[in-house]
Amino acid sequence: MRAEDLMHLAPVIPVVVLEDADSAVPLARALVAGGLPVIEVTLRTEAGLESIRRIADEVEGAVVGAGTVTGPQHVKDSIAAGAEFLVSPGCTDILRAAMTYSGVPFLPGVATASEAMSLLEQGVTAMKFFPAVPAGGIPYLKSLYGPLPQITFCPTGGITLQTAPDFLAQPNIGCVGGTWLTPADAVASGDWARVEKLAAEAAALRV
């Protein structure tokens, strides 16, 4: 599977931050049931890798990946845990090489035209645009489409259910990433029905 294919499995990739790996499986099942099979579990917490491992082992239909990948060790640990794709907030040559060598799809983060062009020179055509809203949002992405139409972006950072459709309407956007699908209070209380409802709303955004 290519990164471009990954971005077309669902209109929204949930960006999940878990403090407790025991929440990983029921959370992932709720997201999949709602129509969002692609799940990015960030490595911002100590529970990240174990959460990826449990989802990969126990949740049928889930395509789980690692987010906040910032170095080669993260790449190695994520693949060992069962991650099927990798997402980084930014990208260096060393990180790009490690992600390429991993053999799984990856979305390296960019925020400028120069960063995007640097990755394009290395054959990368699918990228994360981060932080999407602070970095310029839709107007900036529209500006990039003219000179760089071969790049497909997954904007992440500051996007909501209300603004997602406008992002998805752009020709150079394959999907968006969002944290609104897994509210902290819903995760803490185990309100998986609410998570599934939010996922269903997001899944319906695909035109």
PyMOL commands that set and color helices and strands:
alter all, ss='L'
color gray80, all
select helices_A, chain A and resi 3-7+21-33+48-58+72-81+93-102+113-121+137-145+164-168+184-189+192-203
alter helices_A, ss='H'
color red, helices_A
select strands_A, chain A and resi 12-16+38-42+63-67+86-87+106-107+109-110+126-129+152-155+176-178
alter strands_A, ss='S'
color yellow, strands_A
deselect
rebuild
show_as cartoon
